[in-house]
Amino acid sequence: MSTQITSQPKITVMILNYNGIQFLESCIDSLLNQTYKNFDIIMIDNNSSDGSVKLVSKKFPQVKIIKNNTNLGFSRAYNNAIFMVDADWIVMLNNDTSVCKDWLENLVKAIDDQEAIYGSKILLMGSIGLLNHAGGYLTPIGTGIDIGFLKPNGDIFSRRRIVGYVCGASLLIKKSVFEKIGGFDPCYEAYCEDVDLCWRAWLLGKRVVYVPQSVVYHKYGGSWGERKNVLRVKHAQKSRLLNIIKNLELTTLPTSLFVSILYDFLRIIGFLRAKQVVQVKSIISGYLYILINFDQAFKKRLVVQKTRKLSDKDLIKLGLLVDAWQCFLEYRRLGST
C-alpha cells in the first residue's frame, strides 16, 4: 500500500569518516547548499588521526560529531549511531562525495512507501558523465553488480525503478525499517554490507528503489583505493561469502558456490602471475574466516531463511538477482576483485 509523504519529514544525514579530511569540506559544503532544508548532519568519526574532527568542529559547528574511540568499521559504526539518534529518517552518505543541490529534495520526493529503501544515482567524480552506480543487481556469488558502471550517463539510466540493492554511499531509509531488517551485520567491516542490507530487506518483502533524480558525485576508491587494494580484497571476500551462506536458498547454493570457487581460482592465478601474493592470501583469508566462524554464519542463515517472504526464483523473475554464470562473466569482464 502506498503511504506517500506529503510533508517535509526531518532527515538526519550521517557521514561516516575515517581519516577523510581531504574530502570533508567539499562534502559538507554541498550539503549546506541543499534546496531541502529540514535535515541535520552528523559525522561519525572512527577515531581519525588526521585532524578531521578538529576541522569539522571549527569550520562546521552546525555538524554534530559522534566520536568513536576506535575504528569500528562501516557496519558497527553506523549501527551504533543509528540506534542511538532520535530520528525518523536516515541518509547514509560517504565522506568522499559531493551532492547536487537538489539531491536530498529528490530523494525525499521519491518516498511512496515508508517501508522501502531509496538510493541515488552516483556519478564518478572527475569523470565527465560516467556512472559509478545506477542501482544494482544481487548476485549468486554474494556481491552486487553496479548497473551502468563506467558507462556514460544517459536516458536509459534516468528511469526510477526497483533494483536489487542501492549503494550505501547515498542511501535513505526509515529508522524503524532499519531496525526491522536488523541493521547492518556487524561482521561486515567494509564492502557488500549495503548489498546484504538490501538483500535481507527484499527477503522480508520490502522494496529497494533507485532514484535517478537524486545525484551524487563519488570519488571512486577514495577511501579504500583501487579494486586490487589488499584490504579491499580481504573485506570484500569475507563479506560476499557471508552473503552466499546467509541469503541464498539451499537449491541455489551448489551452483553459486561452484561459480564462486571458480571465480576465486581465476583471480588467484591472475594475482600470482602479477606476483601479488598478498592479494592471494586475502582471498584465502575469506574462506578461513567462514570455516572458523561457520557456526555463527549458519545461525544467521537460519534467521534469514526462516523469515524470508520471497524465493530466489521470485528475485530472479523480478530482475533483481542475476544468473550465476551471467554474474561470473560480468565480473570477469570488469576484472573485478
N, C-alpha and C positions, 0 to 999 in steps of 0.2 A: 504494500500500500504506500502511495506517495505521501510524504509528510513534509512537503516543501516549506522552507523557511521564508517568511515574508519580511521579517525584521532584520536587524543587523546584529547577529549574535556576537558576544565577546569572544575573541580569539586570543589564545596565548601562543606566540611563535617562539619555539625553542631552538636554539643554536647550540649544537654540541661542539666543543672546542678542545683541541689538544695541540699546543704549540703552533697555532694557526694565526699568529699575529699579522702575517703578511696579507691575510685575506679579510680580516675583521672589519677594517674601516670601510672598505668597498661594500661589503655585505650589509652592514648596519646602516650605512648612508642610504642604500637603496631601499631598505625597509622604512626609513623615516620619510621617504618620498612617496609613500603609498596613497592611492586615492581612497582606499578603505581605512578608516581611522580607528575603529573600535577594536584595538588589539594592544596587547602588552608584549614585551620582548624579554625573554630570559636566556642568558647564556649559561650553559652548563659547562664548567671547566674541569677537565680531567687532570688536575694537578700539573698545569703547564709551567714550564720554567723559562719561557721566552718573554715574559712581561705582558702577556695577553690580558690578564686580569687588571693590571695597573693601567694599561692603555684604555680599556673599555670603561673602567671606573672613572677615569679622568675626562675622557672625551665624550662619553655617552652615559651620563649619570642617570638617565631615564631607563637604562637597561638593568634589570635585576640580575644578579650573578649568584649562581649556586656553585660553590667551590668544593670539589671532592678532594680528599686527602691523598688519593691515589688514582691512577688511571684505571677506571672501571670498564673501559672498552665502550662500544656503542650500545649494546643491549642493556646492560645493567645500569649505565648512566642514565639512559632515557627512562627506563622503568622506574628507578628511584625518584627521578624528578617529576614524572607524570603522575605517579601515585601520590606525590607529596603536595602538588599545587592544587589550588581551588580554581578549576577552570572547566568549562563545558566542552570547548573545542580546542584541540591541539594541532598546531602545524609543526612538523619537524623540518628543519631547514639546514642544509650543510653550510659550514662556515666558508667553504671555497666556492660560493655562489654570489651572483648579483641578480636581483629580481626586477622585472619590469614594473612600472609604477601601478599598473592595474592587475598585477599578479594575484594579490590576495582578494581583491574585489571579485575577479572572475572565478577564483576558487570557491568563494563563498556563494556566489550566484549559482554555481553548479549544483549545490546541495538540493536534492529532491528526495532523499531517503536518509534519514538520520542514522540508519544502521550501516551505511556504506562507507567505503574508504575512497578518497579522492586524491589524484596525483596530477602534477603539472607536466607540460611539455618542457623538456630540458634540451637546450642547445649548447654546443661546445663553445666555451669562452675563447675568443681569439681566432675562431674559425668561422668565416662568413657563412651563415646559414646552414651549417652542418649540424645534424641531430646527434644527441647523446642518447635520448630516451623519449619515445612516444608511446608510453605504455610498454608492457612486456608480456611474454609468454612464460608459463611454467614449463619445466622440462622434466622428463623422467630421470635425468641424471642429477636432479636436485638443484640445478642452477636456474637462473632466469635468462631469457634472451631479450635484449632491448630491441623493441621494434624500431626500425629506421636507423639503427646505429651507423654513423658515418655517412649517411645519405643526406642529400640536400633537402632542406625543409620545403615541403610542397603541399598542395591541396589534399593529397592522399593521407597526410598526417594531421589534417585540420578538422577531423570529424570526432566528436565526442563519442565514446563507446566504452563498453565493458572490456576489461583486459584481465589477464591472469594476475598481474601484480603491477604496482606503481613504485617508482623509486623512492627510497627513504630520504633522498636529497631534498625532496619537496613533497610532503605527504600530509593531508588533512584527515583527521579522524576525531570522532567524538570520544571524550574520555571514557564514558560508560561503555562504549563499544570496545575500546582498547582493553578495558578490564574484562569484558565478557570473553574476548578472544584469549585472554591470559597474558596480554602484553608480549613483549619480545622474550624469546627463550634466552635466559641469561647465559647459557653455554656459548652463544654466538658472540664472539668478541668483535668481529667485523666481517662483512660480506655475507650476502644471502639471508640476512636477518629480515630484510624487508620482503623478500620472496616468501620466507617462511610465515611471516605475519599475515600476508595477503592470502597465501595458500590455505592457512588454517581458517581465515575469515570465510573463504569460499566454502570450505568443508562444513562450516556452521550455517551455511545458507545466506551469508551476507554478500554484497556486491563490491566490486572494485572498479572504479570508474576513472578513465583517462580524460583530463580536461585540457584540451589544446589551447584554449584562450588564456590560460594561466601559464606564463612563460618565464623560465629561469635560465640564466647562463651559468654554466658549471665549468670550473677549471678541472677537467678530467684528470684524475690521478694526482690532484693537488695535495691530498692528504697522505696517500699511500704509494705514490709513484706509479711506474708503468706496470703492465699486466704481469711481467715476469719478476717483479719485486718479491724477494723471498718471503717476507711476512705476509704479503698479499696472497701468494700461492698457498701458504700454510693455512691461513684463516679461511680462505675460500674453500679449500679442500675439505677441512673439517666440517664446515657449515653445510656444504652440498651433500655430504654423506649422511649427515644427520637428517636433512630434508628427505632423502630417499627412504631412510628407515622409518621416520615418523609419519610421513604424509601419503605414501603410495599404498594402494591396496595390495593384498597378497598375490593376486593374479597378475599384477603389473610388475612386481618386484624382480622375478628372474631375468626378464629381458633387460630391465633397467640396470640391474647390477652387472650383467654381461657387457652391455654397452659402456657402462661407467668404467669397468676394468680395462676394456679395450682402449677407451679414450685415454686413460692414465698410462697405459703401456706405450702408446704412441707419443704421449708427452714426455715420458721418461727417456725414450730413445732420442727425441729431439734435444732434450736438455743435456744428455750425455754427449751427443755429437758436438754440442756447443760448449762442452766442458763446464757445464753449470750443475755441478754435483749437489750443491746446497739446495737447489730447487727440487732435485730428485728426493732428497731427504725430507723436504717439506711435504711432498706428495705422500710419501710413505708414512709420515707422521700422522696424517689424517686417518689412515687405516688403523694405525696403532692406537690412536685416541678412541676410535669406535670399539676396538677389541677390549681395551681396558675399561671403557665406560658403557659396555653394551647393556648391562642391566638397567642403568639409568635411562638410556636411549629407548630401550624396549618398553619401559614403564610409560614413557611419554607417548610412545606409539599407541599403547593400549588406550590412553585417554583420548587421543585424536581420533582413532578409528571407532571408538565407542560412540562418540558424539557426532560423527560425520553425517551430513544430510545429502551430499552429492557424491556419486561414484566417480571413479576415474573416467569411465565412459561418458558420463554426463559432462565432465570438464572438457573432454576431447570434442564432443558434439558442439559445445558452446564456443569452441575455438580458443580455449584458454590453456589447455595442456597439449603440447605438440607430441607427435610420434617420436619414439626413442631414436630411430635411425635418422629421421629428419633433424632432430636435435644434434646428433653426432656429426652429421655432415655440415650443419651450420657452424658449429663450434670449430671444426677443423678448417672451414673456410676463413673464419675470423682469426684463426691462430690463437684462440683463447687459451688462457691458463686457468 
